[in-house]
Each structure stands twice: as C-alpha cells, then as structure tokens.
C-alpha cells in the first residue's frame, strides 16, 4: 500500500499547508490585476508571489551557499518543509524525487541568473539540482504532461513505490509565472480580464497562478490509517491538441477507470475538478461527470483561490482536498455564481460538511490529456 | 529497454532510419528526413506540416512503426499507451516562442506556436491520428538511462486497460540534432 506521509503548499496564500487551508476556508485569494508587469502590452489577472517574497523567505529558511533560481527556490521551500515533517531520509537510494512542471526554469531563456548555468533551463538538469540539494543521487524524474502533470506525477510515484524499488517518493509540483506563459495563454485568448468564475454562466476565461506543492508518499506493508492514493488513470481525448473533447471522452474514461468496484458513487465525498473557468473546459467536465454518473456528487474547484497553477495544480489541489476532508469539509468553489454548463453538476458554492473520506481529483490539459485519481482515507 | 517485450523498433538519426533492423533509403539530411519520410510513407495527413520538429519526429517514427506492425489502423482503442522520454523537453519550440515575444514592441505570439512549447503535444498528435484513448505521458530526465525508462514503462502496464505501449527516447533539440528510438512494447 502507498500512503501519504507529509505535504506542503507554498503559494501566495501561505508557505505551509495549514496557512493555505486557513486562507481558503476564509475565502481568500491573491488574484489581482497586473498592468504593465514585465512590460506586457495587456493587463492580466494572476495569483503571484510578492516581489522578493520568495528570495526573502528562502534566505531566512534555507541555509545554503548554492545559487538557485526563483523557480528552484519555490520548489526547495515546499520540498524542505514536507521532507522535514515526514522524517524520511531524503538522501537514501530508496527515495526518489518526481517533479511535475510544465515550464520549470523557462525564464532563463529571457534572463540569465548569475552563477546559474544556462542548461538549468532543461527540466532534467533542474531536477537534478533539486535532488542533489537533498544529497539524493537517484536520477530524478520530471513529468511534463501539460496541465495534468501533477496527477501524472503522483501516478508515476505510486508505480515506482509499488515496484518495490523505492520506499519513499517526494512528489513536487511547481510552476512560476513568466512573460512566456502569460503571453502564450493570451495568444489563445484564454485569460479572463477579471477574477475567474468556474462553472458560471458568465465565466470568461482562466487566471494564471504560481505555486509549489509537495506530497511525500511511502510504501507500507501494513496500512493502518491515513490518506492513500488508491488508483489513478491518464486518458487521451484523441480529439484535438488544444481544445477539449465535446464528449468529455478522456475525462470520462479516466473517471470510469478510477471508480473501482469497491467504490460506489455514493461513497465519494466530492470530485475536485479542473474548473479553469474557460468556456470549453468547464462544459467538457460537466459532460464527463454526468456521463460517469456523478451528477449528484458534490464538485468543487480551487482556481478562484489560486488561479491555474499548471504543474503545481494536481498536487496542490489534491493536498487541499485531503486537508479539508480531514475536517469533514468540502471546500467552496470561489468565483462561482450562476450555473453555466449544460449538463447537471452539483457544484459546491459554499463549504459543506461530509462524513465521507473518498474523493476524486480530475484534470485535463493541452495535448488532449486527462487524468483522474481516487484518494481514500482510513 | 527490455527487448523481450519489444515487438518492433525504429531508430531515426540525422543520418539513418532503421526499422526492425532494416535500414530505409533516405537521401535528405537533418530534419528534412522527416518530410522525405512523410511524403514517401504517409502523405495523407496535412496536419503534419503544422507540427514542430519534436512532433514531426515522433509522428513519423510512430507511423513507420505502426505500418510495420501491420495491424488494422485507426480503430478507436483504449488499450495502447503512448509515453515518450527525452532530455530537452520542448526546448526547440520554447526558443522560437521566446524569440517571438522577447521584443515587446512586435509582440504577436501565435497560439499555434505556443501549444508546441509543451513536450506532450506529440503524444496527443499520435493519439488523435490513431484514435488512441489510452494513457499518454511525457517524461524528461537529465540523461538517457535504461533502468529509469524500463521502470517507468513497466509501471505503465499496471494500468489494467493497457496492453501495449508506443514508447522510447524522442529527442529533437534542433533541426540538426535529433534522435528517436521508439518501440512497440507489449504486456
């Protein structure tokens, strides 16, 4: 069995899971409008760390003579806290590092960092810098599967642990925002000029966000209590590289796969959706959820708190859902107002109570990829 | 790579193309090889011309591999995964997108160019072409390592739906530096 033994969320809302959970329960968000940032021609709404916030906190928390990029500092802040809490030996050959990111150090293409080799723009080289920081000599794995990377990395981690080759997996999802990513999403006309409104009638696009989130999984022979990543699936729409399927094909198939015989839809507390607040994504998810027989199951989404944190999203949103269910809560979908999808879904617009201890994390991304993961607590 | 389970193999380098041990005649050099192969062996999929070099390389390698496999094509299926590995991710597309946006005065990023700054797009292109609804994933590591590849590929088969995978090393750092070593591996 594989169980979660520690986690951390490093985001503009806080530098621990506890701080993030508290902020989200209070309905807070760091989404705000940025005009003229990075000299971009159009304003955009995003959830970003404050200027120098990462550097300052890194300098006070992490003692090192090595030089790291801003992105690497985010990753290290998140991973260090989780590793400390877990008590694992991060340097052990029985520990593997698995990173989830879409663009990593891509900002090095625009601006060099003194003391940092240009080849750290390569995801594998960057990952090596991270694992070496913890004196781990295994080759770190980077999952770069667009916006579903965070769940894919957890699936890969679980498989690595099940193979018996490793005892612990440190899964870190992270992306920082940059002119590169913002202009790319602007080119798709996918960004909302205001705070995003997932699943709402008047939704008009997504907000971007930056964060790093870490889950540490451990292989154990006797699973007594705690959170377990029961089953994950990755499925493709086989439809379009930049638009979701009209039948929700990949998401539907991923959902069906993880809804195992042992789990009835009645047992599922909620589906934590991708909910980017683009017209197509949310509509597609409503179709997939309804086809999977989950129309009555509460659904919620966190993009209204964090924006779309890309490589971090699957890890961050899984952690937050687990934390909330620890307290018997289904978190609210910030930004939602009036339902605006064609298929029936039971969206949570305020915090709800539940006794159930099972949920599904759902994601979809460019390349037609979709992922679902079933989590359960004993 | 665990050759016992590999049923077909293709390698494409800047100078040669070899399918199941048999070299194909190619006259072009560099990434022109891709289009030479496309015209000779595919030629009915104009979307090919929109792809970046990573996608072109992965697409053409997979086409040749599937033709060699000789099974019925284009039937919807969920039992075949597509999982690639490389070192440079989508760096070639990243650099061209960056050169497009670095001058904010002439700032007109194109969505077609941006989408290829994700390495996994090639797996989506292959899934679309072949109606593969199964697992698609992209893994980046610092350098090629057979143990890592084998471990990840073994893991792909823990999905009960998956009975075969198109997988291997797919690197396209530039028009002159690329190599693909792709396999069909069965459970």
Interface residues (C-beta under 8 A of the other chain):
Chain A: X39 X40 X41 X102 X103 X106 X109 X110 X121 X122 X123 X124 X125 X127 X128 X139 X140 X141 X142 X143 X144 X145 X146 X152 X156 X159 X160 X162 X163 X165 X179 X180 X183 X184 X185 X186 X187 X188 X233 X234 X235 X236 X237 X238 X239 X240 X241 X242 X249 X250 X253 X257 X365 X366 X367 X368 X369
Chain B: X76 X78 X82 X87 X88 X89 X91 X94 X95 X97 X98 X101 X102 X104 X107 X109 X110 X111 X113 X114 X115 X117 X118 X119 X120 X121 X123 X124 X125 X127 X128 X130 X131 X132 X133 X134 X135 X136 X137 X138 X139 X140 X141 X142 X143 X145 X148 X151 X152 X154 X155 X156 X158 X159 X161
